Amino acid sequence: MIRTLVFISLILLALTWSIPAPAADITIIHTNDMHSQLLGFAPNIDYTPRRVGDDATIGGWARVAAIIKAARKERTCPVLTLDAGDYLMGSLFHTICREHALELRLLREMGYDAVAVGNHEFDLTPSGLARIVNAARKNGALPPVLLSNAVFSEESAKDDTLEKAFNENLVRRYLLLERGGIRIGIFAVLGADAVEVAPFASPVKFEGIVEASKKMVAFLRDEKKSQMVICLSHSGLTQYRGAPSEDEELARQVKGIDLIVSGHTHTKLEQPLVVDGTIIVQGWEYGKCVGILDLDVDGTRARVKNYRYVNVNDTVAGDGAIQAIIDRHIPIIEKEVLSPYGLWFNQVIAE
C-alpha cells in the first residue's frame, strides 16, 4: 500500500512539473526592496536553504535565485529579470557593500537584466554608491544599474565620484535590449517620497518623475525605436488622503510606458494594476515573493497574459551556487566588522 501511494505521488509530481508555462511573447520576473536580506526574513540561524520543510523563514536570495531559474527553464519565450531598487541596507551583509559589493554581484549571478537605484542605495552618500559599483566592476560582476533622473551638483565636489561612475556607464541612464525580436527600452526613476527619505543623497538632486519619464519615453520610442518601454520606478503605490499613488499618477501622465515595475512602498500587489493601458506590478518586500508576468506584445502595447505571485518560503530549495557565495562572505563580515567587538555572525543575543 505504501509503495502504491509513493508511486501515485511521483506520478502527480511529474504531471505538475510537465505543465507548460503560458505561451507569451516575453516574461518579466521582478523583485523590489530586498534590503540585503540574503538569509531570509526570520532568525538567520533557522534558515536552511538547502532543505525544505524544516524552517519558517520567509525569503532568502538562494530561494529567489531558484525561482528565477525555474521560471526561465519553464519558458521558451524571452525572459527579463528586473529589480526596482533598495537591494541594499537591512542586514549585516550591507556592512561590507563598499568593499565587496556582494548584493550587486549576487544580482548579476542570479541573472538580473537591470537593477534600479533606490533611496537606500544613497545611505552611504554618493561617494559610497560610487565605491559599491566600482567594487562590483572590480570583481567582474556588475549588472546593469539604472537611474535616469539624477541631477549632479555644479557647485559641490561631493558627488563627483558618482558622476564619474555615470560617465563610465557603471550607473546608466537607460538600457536597450533586444529579446525575441522585440526592442526594449528600460529606464529608472526615484520618486518624490523616496527622495524625501534620502537625505544622504545630497548634493545630488532629482528631476520629477513625470518630467524625466516623458523625456526618456520620447528618447527611447522616437530616437532609439523601442517597441516596448519599461520603467523601474522606486516611487511606489501608497495613496495619501485619497490622492493617486506616485506610480499610478506616472502611468496617467506619461503615455508610452508599457510596464512600471514599482518599488519603495513594500506593497503586496498580488495582481497587476492597469492604469490607462500601463501595467504596474510590485513585489512586496525583503525577497518574500517573486512576481512572474507573462506578456503579449504586439508592437503597440503590452498586455497581461498571465501573472504569478510566487511566495518565497521553505517549500523552495535554494540555489546551491548562490548560497555558497553568501556563505563565503560570513567569515569576511566576522573578520572585518564583528570581531573587533568580540561578536560573531551566528551569535544568539536573545531568545
Disulfide bonds with the S-S distance in Angstrom:
none
